[in-house]
Amino acid sequence: MNPSPARLHLRDLVSPTVAALISVIVNYGGTFVLVFQAAQLAQLSAAQTASWVWSVSIGVGVTGAWLSYRYRAPIITAWSTPGVAFLATVMPFTPYGEVIGAYMVCALGFIVLGLSGVFERLVRLIPAGIAAGLLAGILLQFGVNAFGGASADPVLVIVLLLTYAVLRRFTSRFAVVGVLLVGLALLLAQQRLDLQGLHLSVAAPVFEMPRFSLGALLGVALPLFIITLTGQYMPGMLVLRNDGFSTSANPIIGITGLGSLLMAPFGAHAFNVAAITAAICTGKDAHPDPSRRYIAGIACGVFYVTVGVFGVTLASLFTILPRSFVTTLAGLALLGAIGGSLANAMADARTRETALITFLATAANVTLLGIGGAFWGLLAGLLVHALMHAGRPLSPAEVRRDCSTGADAGAKP
């Protein structure tokens, strides 16, 4: 997708920047607590924990902003959330120096993978309907959670939903902006944001000398590599493809791998292209013009770096937001992405069933062998697709439909 050379105006900055802010809030408020839990289980010091926050925030901020600017696409990077959940189970039993060494080996694996070009070729082989079904399955739970909080926090959820509906009547571009502002105002009015214990302090990185062992290589680096590749990189690249961005996976996986390698001695684990939070920034709600959506990627980078500079302080600020507010905001912000991916998944009648199987299997979120539901959903869809369609010629009805589709695509509106 080539960017338009037209000059940027102030109005072009507002909605992508707000989309980026919501993406960052959802990332920190929704999953970052896992980092604190893993650090506590591993008995890391306060300084080591702050360094982890600093390194992972700075790392994803710089890599995401640079990639978005370089390729003029909303390439949102993030830390591996399933990777953190995995690390919480092994860090208590692995010396911290060996964990750092495992991070570096994992990062080197991603750099090599990016240079090889294998991953990009794999992504391009996945049928569009299955890719859309995978994305819809990943995002479905976030849409459900947007309304799930109504039983515990009905006033907040209802106000946010009605605000969204009213604003969407008049503007699709700034509806989520209004939901964010109204939600924060309501929380302040209800005195549900306790900011008294927060004091801004600059984080300081702490260097940890890496150590390498066969046990950490097999027990930490290899699982972290597989979990991040299947649970983050694959769906993250398909999010970009689903919204029409054809940026190669090779530089993305290579640059995030390099960033992970540089930040690993300070506590950062795997960086990767984001999936769920990226969908907030890659769709038309971020900006009607796709060539302007890269602004959201740069804004995300700025927000992440800001959080990193102040370390645990600002990260803790995001985590004190009520869970019902974060889940409802995320669900409403992702409605367009969920609807669009479902429509794309069902568009081709020939692959509709396999796309639906991918969607349902992914939404079930089955975890086997330590690998999350995104991988198994994709595997199920591809396996069924191969059994149903590989080597089978198109039926006469399918040929007529494809010819009709091609004629429609070529017709002038």
Beta strands, then each sheet from edge to edge (+ up, - down):
strand 1: 77-79
strand 2: 271-273
sheet 1: 1+ 2-
end
